């Protein structure tokens, strides 16, 4: 006959043994966050390659004075359109990209010079 303490010890040991697997699965399903700086009339970097499920975080530089936005000009089929509000120094705009393909981003205030391309690849198995 197994006592209450023994049962609790076995349940605790099983949960502990499963924890590394659960943590590893959670880490891969969450995706990474990639930073893009928003500067006077350019995004840095202007080309970015990520995996499906990763998040892009556009950050307006602290010394930034001009107002800029992040606007999706073209997207892969099945991807949802997005655009940030006009933002300035120290602000952020984040978007999780889940559909593989090419995303063309522009600032609607500086469309000719301020653009970037994001390539989203399928998540590695």
Phi and psi in radians as a Rosetta constraint file:
Dihedral C 1 N 2 CA 2 C 2 CIRCULARHARMONIC -1.670 0.35
Dihedral N 2 CA 2 C 2 N 3 CIRCULARHARMONIC 2.285 0.35
Dihedral C 2 N 3 CA 3 C 3 CIRCULARHARMONIC -1.460 0.35
Dihedral N 3 CA 3 C 3 N 4 CIRCULARHARMONIC 2.961 0.35
Dihedral C 3 N 4 CA 4 C 4 CIRCULARHARMONIC -1.033 0.35
Dihedral N 4 CA 4 C 4 N 5 CIRCULARHARMONIC -0.748 0.35
Dihedral C 4 N 5 CA 5 C 5 CIRCULARHARMONIC -1.126 0.35
Dihedral N 5 CA 5 C 5 N 6 CIRCULARHARMONIC -0.701 0.35
Dihedral C 5 N 6 CA 6 C 6 CIRCULARHARMONIC -1.142 0.35
Dihedral N 6 CA 6 C 6 N 7 CIRCULARHARMONIC -0.724 0.35
Dihedral C 6 N 7 CA 7 C 7 CIRCULARHARMONIC -1.098 0.35
Dihedral N 7 CA 7 C 7 N 8 CIRCULARHARMONIC -0.792 0.35
Dihedral C 7 N 8 CA 8 C 8 CIRCULARHARMONIC -1.093 0.35
Dihedral N 8 CA 8 C 8 N 9 CIRCULARHARMONIC -0.684 0.35
Dihedral C 8 N 9 CA 9 C 9 CIRCULARHARMONIC -1.118 0.35
Dihedral N 9 CA 9 C 9 N 10 CIRCULARHARMONIC -0.728 0.35
Dihedral C 9 N 10 CA 10 C 10 CIRCULARHARMONIC -1.169 0.35
Dihedral N 10 CA 10 C 10 N 11 CIRCULARHARMONIC -0.745 0.35
Dihedral C 10 N 11 CA 11 C 11 CIRCULARHARMONIC -1.101 0.35
Dihedral N 11 CA 11 C 11 N 12 CIRCULARHARMONIC -0.758 0.35
Dihedral C 11 N 12 CA 12 C 12 CIRCULARHARMONIC -1.091 0.35
Dihedral N 12 CA 12 C 12 N 13 CIRCULARHARMONIC -0.746 0.35
Dihedral C 12 N 13 CA 13 C 13 CIRCULARHARMONIC -1.119 0.35
Dihedral N 13 CA 13 C 13 N 14 CIRCULARHARMONIC -0.715 0.35
Dihedral C 13 N 14 CA 14 C 14 CIRCULARHARMONIC -1.119 0.35
Dihedral N 14 CA 14 C 14 N 15 CIRCULARHARMONIC -0.745 0.35
Dihedral C 14 N 15 CA 15 C 15 CIRCULARHARMONIC -1.131 0.35
Dihedral N 15 CA 15 C 15 N 16 CIRCULARHARMONIC -0.709 0.35
Dihedral C 15 N 16 CA 16 C 16 CIRCULARHARMONIC -1.131 0.35
Dihedral N 16 CA 16 C 16 N 17 CIRCULARHARMONIC -0.724 0.35
Dihedral C 16 N 17 CA 17 C 17 CIRCULARHARMONIC -1.139 0.35
Dihedral N 17 CA 17 C 17 N 18 CIRCULARHARMONIC -0.603 0.35
Dihedral C 17 N 18 CA 18 C 18 CIRCULARHARMONIC -1.401 0.35
Dihedral N 18 CA 18 C 18 N 19 CIRCULARHARMONIC -0.332 0.35
Dihedral C 18 N 19 CA 19 C 19 CIRCULARHARMONIC -1.002 0.35
Dihedral N 19 CA 19 C 19 N 20 CIRCULARHARMONIC -0.819 0.35
Dihedral C 19 N 20 CA 20 C 20 CIRCULARHARMONIC -1.039 0.35
Dihedral N 20 CA 20 C 20 N 21 CIRCULARHARMONIC -0.665 0.35
Dihedral C 20 N 21 CA 21 C 21 CIRCULARHARMONIC -1.134 0.35
Dihedral N 21 CA 21 C 21 N 22 CIRCULARHARMONIC -0.808 0.35
Dihedral C 21 N 22 CA 22 C 22 CIRCULARHARMONIC -1.089 0.35
Dihedral N 22 CA 22 C 22 N 23 CIRCULARHARMONIC -0.717 0.35
Dihedral C 22 N 23 CA 23 C 23 CIRCULARHARMONIC -1.151 0.35
Dihedral N 23 CA 23 C 23 N 24 CIRCULARHARMONIC -0.722 0.35
Dihedral C 23 N 24 CA 24 C 24 CIRCULARHARMONIC -1.129 0.35
Dihedral N 24 CA 24 C 24 N 25 CIRCULARHARMONIC -0.736 0.35
Dihedral C 24 N 25 CA 25 C 25 CIRCULARHARMONIC -1.122 0.35
Dihedral N 25 CA 25 C 25 N 26 CIRCULARHARMONIC -0.728 0.35
Dihedral C 25 N 26 CA 26 C 26 CIRCULARHARMONIC -1.128 0.35
Dihedral N 26 CA 26 C 26 N 27 CIRCULARHARMONIC -0.651 0.35
Dihedral C 26 N 27 CA 27 C 27 CIRCULARHARMONIC -1.171 0.35
Dihedral N 27 CA 27 C 27 N 28 CIRCULARHARMONIC -0.664 0.35
Dihedral C 27 N 28 CA 28 C 28 CIRCULARHARMONIC -1.384 0.35
Dihedral N 28 CA 28 C 28 N 29 CIRCULARHARMONIC -0.516 0.35
Dihedral C 28 N 29 CA 29 C 29 CIRCULARHARMONIC -1.394 0.35
Dihedral N 29 CA 29 C 29 N 30 CIRCULARHARMONIC -0.335 0.35
Dihedral C 29 N 30 CA 30 C 30 CIRCULARHARMONIC -1.279 0.35
Dihedral N 30 CA 30 C 30 N 31 CIRCULARHARMONIC -0.635 0.35
Dihedral C 30 N 31 CA 31 C 31 CIRCULARHARMONIC 1.523 0.35
Dihedral N 31 CA 31 C 31 N 32 CIRCULARHARMONIC 2.936 0.35
Dihedral C 31 N 32 CA 32 C 32 CIRCULARHARMONIC -1.781 0.35
Dihedral N 32 CA 32 C 32 N 33 CIRCULARHARMONIC 2.824 0.35
Dihedral C 32 N 33 CA 33 C 33 CIRCULARHARMONIC -1.932 0.35
Dihedral N 33 CA 33 C 33 N 34 CIRCULARHARMONIC 2.213 0.35
Dihedral C 33 N 34 CA 34 C 34 CIRCULARHARMONIC -1.944 0.35
Dihedral N 34 CA 34 C 34 N 35 CIRCULARHARMONIC 2.292 0.35
Dihedral C 34 N 35 CA 35 C 35 CIRCULARHARMONIC -1.576 0.35
Dihedral N 35 CA 35 C 35 N 36 CIRCULARHARMONIC 2.428 0.35
Dihedral C 35 N 36 CA 36 C 36 CIRCULARHARMONIC -2.255 0.35
Dihedral N 36 CA 36 C 36 N 37 CIRCULARHARMONIC 2.255 0.35
Dihedral C 36 N 37 CA 37 C 37 CIRCULARHARMONIC -1.556 0.35
Dihedral N 37 CA 37 C 37 N 38 CIRCULARHARMONIC 2.458 0.35
Dihedral C 37 N 38 CA 38 C 38 CIRCULARHARMONIC -1.868 0.35
Dihedral N 38 CA 38 C 38 N 39 CIRCULARHARMONIC 2.012 0.35
Dihedral C 38 N 39 CA 39 C 39 CIRCULARHARMONIC -2.110 0.35
Dihedral N 39 CA 39 C 39 N 40 CIRCULARHARMONIC -3.115 0.35
Dihedral C 39 N 40 CA 40 C 40 CIRCULARHARMONIC -1.113 0.35
Dihedral N 40 CA 40 C 40 N 41 CIRCULARHARMONIC 1.772 0.35
Dihedral C 40 N 41 CA 41 C 41 CIRCULARHARMONIC 1.183 0.35
Dihedral N 41 CA 41 C 41 N 42 CIRCULARHARMONIC 0.452 0.35
Dihedral C 41 N 42 CA 42 C 42 CIRCULARHARMONIC -2.791 0.35
Dihedral N 42 CA 42 C 42 N 43 CIRCULARHARMONIC 2.659 0.35
Dihedral C 42 N 43 CA 43 C 43 CIRCULARHARMONIC -1.738 0.35
Dihedral N 43 CA 43 C 43 N 44 CIRCULARHARMONIC 2.470 0.35
Dihedral C 43 N 44 CA 44 C 44 CIRCULARHARMONIC -2.182 0.35
Dihedral N 44 CA 44 C 44 N 45 CIRCULARHARMONIC 2.005 0.35
Dihedral C 44 N 45 CA 45 C 45 CIRCULARHARMONIC -1.421 0.35
Dihedral N 45 CA 45 C 45 N 46 CIRCULARHARMONIC 2.890 0.35
Dihedral C 45 N 46 CA 46 C 46 CIRCULARHARMONIC -1.550 0.35
Dihedral N 46 CA 46 C 46 N 47 CIRCULARHARMONIC -0.256 0.35
Dihedral C 46 N 47 CA 47 C 47 CIRCULARHARMONIC -2.286 0.35
Dihedral N 47 CA 47 C 47 N 48 CIRCULARHARMONIC 2.341 0.35
Dihedral C 47 N 48 CA 48 C 48 CIRCULARHARMONIC -2.492 0.35
Dihedral N 48 CA 48 C 48 N 49 CIRCULARHARMONIC 2.389 0.35
Dihedral C 48 N 49 CA 49 C 49 CIRCULARHARMONIC -2.070 0.35
Dihedral N 49 CA 49 C 49 N 50 CIRCULARHARMONIC 2.220 0.35
Dihedral C 49 N 50 CA 50 C 50 CIRCULARHARMONIC -2.343 0.35
Dihedral N 50 CA 50 C 50 N 51 CIRCULARHARMONIC 3.117 0.35
Dihedral C 50 N 51 CA 51 C 51 CIRCULARHARMONIC -1.850 0.35
Dihedral N 51 CA 51 C 51 N 52 CIRCULARHARMONIC 2.653 0.35
Dihedral C 51 N 52 CA 52 C 52 CIRCULARHARMONIC -0.936 0.35
Dihedral N 52 CA 52 C 52 N 53 CIRCULARHARMONIC 2.327 0.35
Dihedral C 52 N 53 CA 53 C 53 CIRCULARHARMONIC 1.701 0.35
Dihedral N 53 CA 53 C 53 N 54 CIRCULARHARMONIC -0.180 0.35
Dihedral C 53 N 54 CA 54 C 54 CIRCULARHARMONIC -1.357 0.35
Dihedral N 54 CA 54 C 54 N 55 CIRCULARHARMONIC 2.728 0.35
Dihedral C 54 N 55 CA 55 C 55 CIRCULARHARMONIC -1.914 0.35
Dihedral N 55 CA 55 C 55 N 56 CIRCULARHARMONIC 2.408 0.35
Dihedral C 55 N 56 CA 56 C 56 CIRCULARHARMONIC -1.809 0.35
Dihedral N 56 CA 56 C 56 N 57 CIRCULARHARMONIC 2.247 0.35
Dihedral C 56 N 57 CA 57 C 57 CIRCULARHARMONIC -2.008 0.35
Dihedral N 57 CA 57 C 57 N 58 CIRCULARHARMONIC 1.826 0.35
Dihedral C 57 N 58 CA 58 C 58 CIRCULARHARMONIC -1.465 0.35
Dihedral N 58 CA 58 C 58 N 59 CIRCULARHARMONIC 2.193 0.35
Dihedral C 58 N 59 CA 59 C 59 CIRCULARHARMONIC -2.119 0.35
Dihedral N 59 CA 59 C 59 N 60 CIRCULARHARMONIC 2.147 0.35
Dihedral C 59 N 60 CA 60 C 60 CIRCULARHARMONIC -1.333 0.35
Dihedral N 60 CA 60 C 60 N 61 CIRCULARHARMONIC 2.183 0.35
Dihedral C 60 N 61 CA 61 C 61 CIRCULARHARMONIC -0.962 0.35
Dihedral N 61 CA 61 C 61 N 62 CIRCULARHARMONIC 2.587 0.35
Dihedral C 61 N 62 CA 62 C 62 CIRCULARHARMONIC -1.075 0.35
Dihedral N 62 CA 62 C 62 N 63 CIRCULARHARMONIC -0.597 0.35
Dihedral C 62 N 63 CA 63 C 63 CIRCULARHARMONIC -1.610 0.35
Dihedral N 63 CA 63 C 63 N 64 CIRCULARHARMONIC 0.155 0.35
Dihedral C 63 N 64 CA 64 C 64 CIRCULARHARMONIC -1.170 0.35
Dihedral N 64 CA 64 C 64 N 65 CIRCULARHARMONIC 2.317 0.35
Dihedral C 64 N 65 CA 65 C 65 CIRCULARHARMONIC -1.935 0.35
Dihedral N 65 CA 65 C 65 N 66 CIRCULARHARMONIC -0.570 0.35
Dihedral C 65 N 66 CA 66 C 66 CIRCULARHARMONIC -1.353 0.35
Dihedral N 66 CA 66 C 66 N 67 CIRCULARHARMONIC 2.656 0.35
Dihedral C 66 N 67 CA 67 C 67 CIRCULARHARMONIC -1.524 0.35
Dihedral N 67 CA 67 C 67 N 68 CIRCULARHARMONIC 2.353 0.35
Dihedral C 67 N 68 CA 68 C 68 CIRCULARHARMONIC -2.361 0.35
Dihedral N 68 CA 68 C 68 N 69 CIRCULARHARMONIC 2.912 0.35
Dihedral C 68 N 69 CA 69 C 69 CIRCULARHARMONIC -2.410 0.35
Dihedral N 69 CA 69 C 69 N 70 CIRCULARHARMONIC 3.033 0.35
Dihedral C 69 N 70 CA 70 C 70 CIRCULARHARMONIC -2.113 0.35
Dihedral N 70 CA 70 C 70 N 71 CIRCULARHARMONIC 1.990 0.35
Dihedral C 70 N 71 CA 71 C 71 CIRCULARHARMONIC -2.244 0.35
Dihedral N 71 CA 71 C 71 N 72 CIRCULARHARMONIC 2.284 0.35
Dihedral C 71 N 72 CA 72 C 72 CIRCULARHARMONIC -1.401 0.35
Dihedral N 72 CA 72 C 72 N 73 CIRCULARHARMONIC 2.006 0.35
Dihedral C 72 N 73 CA 73 C 73 CIRCULARHARMONIC -1.533 0.35
Dihedral N 73 CA 73 C 73 N 74 CIRCULARHARMONIC -0.823 0.35
Dihedral C 73 N 74 CA 74 C 74 CIRCULARHARMONIC -2.372 0.35
Dihedral N 74 CA 74 C 74 N 75 CIRCULARHARMONIC 2.668 0.35
Dihedral C 74 N 75 CA 75 C 75 CIRCULARHARMONIC -2.582 0.35
Dihedral N 75 CA 75 C 75 N 76 CIRCULARHARMONIC 2.815 0.35
Dihedral C 75 N 76 CA 76 C 76 CIRCULARHARMONIC -1.239 0.35
Dihedral N 76 CA 76 C 76 N 77 CIRCULARHARMONIC 2.712 0.35
Dihedral C 76 N 77 CA 77 C 77 CIRCULARHARMONIC -1.021 0.35
Dihedral N 77 CA 77 C 77 N 78 CIRCULARHARMONIC 2.312 0.35
Dihedral C 77 N 78 CA 78 C 78 CIRCULARHARMONIC 1.662 0.35
Dihedral N 78 CA 78 C 78 N 79 CIRCULARHARMONIC -0.226 0.35
Dihedral C 78 N 79 CA 79 C 79 CIRCULARHARMONIC -1.448 0.35
Dihedral N 79 CA 79 C 79 N 80 CIRCULARHARMONIC 2.521 0.35
Dihedral C 79 N 80 CA 80 C 80 CIRCULARHARMONIC -1.445 0.35
Dihedral N 80 CA 80 C 80 N 81 CIRCULARHARMONIC 2.456 0.35
Dihedral C 80 N 81 CA 81 C 81 CIRCULARHARMONIC -1.211 0.35
Dihedral N 81 CA 81 C 81 N 82 CIRCULARHARMONIC 2.652 0.35
Dihedral C 81 N 82 CA 82 C 82 CIRCULARHARMONIC -2.665 0.35
Dihedral N 82 CA 82 C 82 N 83 CIRCULARHARMONIC 2.774 0.35
Dihedral C 82 N 83 CA 83 C 83 CIRCULARHARMONIC -2.783 0.35
Dihedral N 83 CA 83 C 83 N 84 CIRCULARHARMONIC 2.499 0.35
Dihedral C 83 N 84 CA 84 C 84 CIRCULARHARMONIC -1.498 0.35
Dihedral N 84 CA 84 C 84 N 85 CIRCULARHARMONIC 2.882 0.35
Dihedral C 84 N 85 CA 85 C 85 CIRCULARHARMONIC -1.272 0.35
Dihedral N 85 CA 85 C 85 N 86 CIRCULARHARMONIC 2.846 0.35
Dihedral C 85 N 86 CA 86 C 86 CIRCULARHARMONIC -1.109 0.35
Dihedral N 86 CA 86 C 86 N 87 CIRCULARHARMONIC 2.209 0.35
Dihedral C 86 N 87 CA 87 C 87 CIRCULARHARMONIC -2.228 0.35
Dihedral N 87 CA 87 C 87 N 88 CIRCULARHARMONIC 2.892 0.35
Dihedral C 87 N 88 CA 88 C 88 CIRCULARHARMONIC -2.453 0.35
Dihedral N 88 CA 88 C 88 N 89 CIRCULARHARMONIC -2.868 0.35
Dihedral C 88 N 89 CA 89 C 89 CIRCULARHARMONIC -0.717 0.35
Dihedral N 89 CA 89 C 89 N 90 CIRCULARHARMONIC 2.209 0.35
Dihedral C 89 N 90 CA 90 C 90 CIRCULARHARMONIC 1.425 0.35
Dihedral N 90 CA 90 C 90 N 91 CIRCULARHARMONIC -0.025 0.35
Dihedral C 90 N 91 CA 91 C 91 CIRCULARHARMONIC -1.627 0.35
Dihedral N 91 CA 91 C 91 N 92 CIRCULARHARMONIC 2.873 0.35
Dihedral C 91 N 92 CA 92 C 92 CIRCULARHARMONIC -2.327 0.35
Dihedral N 92 CA 92 C 92 N 93 CIRCULARHARMONIC 2.667 0.35
Dihedral C 92 N 93 CA 93 C 93 CIRCULARHARMONIC -2.391 0.35
Dihedral N 93 CA 93 C 93 N 94 CIRCULARHARMONIC 2.223 0.35
Dihedral C 93 N 94 CA 94 C 94 CIRCULARHARMONIC -2.107 0.35
Dihedral N 94 CA 94 C 94 N 95 CIRCULARHARMONIC 2.533 0.35
Dihedral C 94 N 95 CA 95 C 95 CIRCULARHARMONIC -2.578 0.35
Dihedral N 95 CA 95 C 95 N 96 CIRCULARHARMONIC 2.256 0.35
Dihedral C 95 N 96 CA 96 C 96 CIRCULARHARMONIC -1.545 0.35
Dihedral N 96 CA 96 C 96 N 97 CIRCULARHARMONIC 2.183 0.35
Dihedral C 96 N 97 CA 97 C 97 CIRCULARHARMONIC -1.831 0.35
Dihedral N 97 CA 97 C 97 N 98 CIRCULARHARMONIC 2.080 0.35
Dihedral C 97 N 98 CA 98 C 98 CIRCULARHARMONIC -1.983 0.35
Dihedral N 98 CA 98 C 98 N 99 CIRCULARHARMONIC -0.254 0.35
Dihedral C 98 N 99 CA 99 C 99 CIRCULARHARMONIC -1.783 0.35
Dihedral N 99 CA 99 C 99 N 100 CIRCULARHARMONIC 2.098 0.35
Dihedral C 99 N 100 CA 100 C 100 CIRCULARHARMONIC -1.074 0.35
Dihedral N 100 CA 100 C 100 N 101 CIRCULARHARMONIC 2.584 0.35
Dihedral C 100 N 101 CA 101 C 101 CIRCULARHARMONIC 2.471 0.35
Dihedral N 101 CA 101 C 101 N 102 CIRCULARHARMONIC -2.889 0.35
Dihedral C 101 N 102 CA 102 C 102 CIRCULARHARMONIC -1.900 0.35
Dihedral N 102 CA 102 C 102 N 103 CIRCULARHARMONIC 2.270 0.35
Dihedral C 102 N 103 CA 103 C 103 CIRCULARHARMONIC -2.003 0.35
Dihedral N 103 CA 103 C 103 N 104 CIRCULARHARMONIC 2.200 0.35
Dihedral C 103 N 104 CA 104 C 104 CIRCULARHARMONIC -1.835 0.35
Dihedral N 104 CA 104 C 104 N 105 CIRCULARHARMONIC 2.143 0.35
Dihedral C 104 N 105 CA 105 C 105 CIRCULARHARMONIC -1.976 0.35
Dihedral N 105 CA 105 C 105 N 106 CIRCULARHARMONIC 2.453 0.35
Dihedral C 105 N 106 CA 106 C 106 CIRCULARHARMONIC -2.367 0.35
Dihedral N 106 CA 106 C 106 N 107 CIRCULARHARMONIC 2.818 0.35
Dihedral C 106 N 107 CA 107 C 107 CIRCULARHARMONIC -1.709 0.35
Dihedral N 107 CA 107 C 107 N 108 CIRCULARHARMONIC 2.121 0.35
Dihedral C 107 N 108 CA 108 C 108 CIRCULARHARMONIC -1.175 0.35
Dihedral N 108 CA 108 C 108 N 109 CIRCULARHARMONIC -0.289 0.35
Dihedral C 108 N 109 CA 109 C 109 CIRCULARHARMONIC -1.478 0.35
Dihedral N 109 CA 109 C 109 N 110 CIRCULARHARMONIC -0.429 0.35
Dihedral C 109 N 110 CA 110 C 110 CIRCULARHARMONIC -2.401 0.35
Dihedral N 110 CA 110 C 110 N 111 CIRCULARHARMONIC 0.904 0.35
Dihedral C 110 N 111 CA 111 C 111 CIRCULARHARMONIC -1.017 0.35
Dihedral N 111 CA 111 C 111 N 112 CIRCULARHARMONIC -0.647 0.35
Dihedral C 111 N 112 CA 112 C 112 CIRCULARHARMONIC -1.206 0.35
Dihedral N 112 CA 112 C 112 N 113 CIRCULARHARMONIC -0.695 0.35
Dihedral C 112 N 113 CA 113 C 113 CIRCULARHARMONIC -1.823 0.35
Dihedral N 113 CA 113 C 113 N 114 CIRCULARHARMONIC -0.344 0.35
Dihedral C 113 N 114 CA 114 C 114 CIRCULARHARMONIC -1.929 0.35
Dihedral N 114 CA 114 C 114 N 115 CIRCULARHARMONIC 1.625 0.35
Dihedral C 114 N 115 CA 115 C 115 CIRCULARHARMONIC -2.581 0.35
Dihedral N 115 CA 115 C 115 N 116 CIRCULARHARMONIC 2.795 0.35
Dihedral C 115 N 116 CA 116 C 116 CIRCULARHARMONIC -2.639 0.35
Dihedral N 116 CA 116 C 116 N 117 CIRCULARHARMONIC 2.811 0.35
Dihedral C 116 N 117 CA 117 C 117 CIRCULARHARMONIC -2.140 0.35
Dihedral N 117 CA 117 C 117 N 118 CIRCULARHARMONIC 2.276 0.35
Dihedral C 117 N 118 CA 118 C 118 CIRCULARHARMONIC -2.032 0.35
Dihedral N 118 CA 118 C 118 N 119 CIRCULARHARMONIC 2.177 0.35
Dihedral C 118 N 119 CA 119 C 119 CIRCULARHARMONIC -1.804 0.35
Dihedral N 119 CA 119 C 119 N 120 CIRCULARHARMONIC 2.133 0.35
Dihedral C 119 N 120 CA 120 C 120 CIRCULARHARMONIC -1.857 0.35
Dihedral N 120 CA 120 C 120 N 121 CIRCULARHARMONIC 2.085 0.35
Dihedral C 120 N 121 CA 121 C 121 CIRCULARHARMONIC -1.687 0.35
Dihedral N 121 CA 121 C 121 N 122 CIRCULARHARMONIC 2.766 0.35
Dihedral C 121 N 122 CA 122 C 122 CIRCULARHARMONIC -1.051 0.35
Dihedral N 122 CA 122 C 122 N 123 CIRCULARHARMONIC 2.551 0.35
Dihedral C 122 N 123 CA 123 C 123 CIRCULARHARMONIC -1.121 0.35
Dihedral N 123 CA 123 C 123 N 124 CIRCULARHARMONIC 2.341 0.35
Dihedral C 123 N 124 CA 124 C 124 CIRCULARHARMONIC -1.123 0.35
Dihedral N 124 CA 124 C 124 N 125 CIRCULARHARMONIC 2.546 0.35
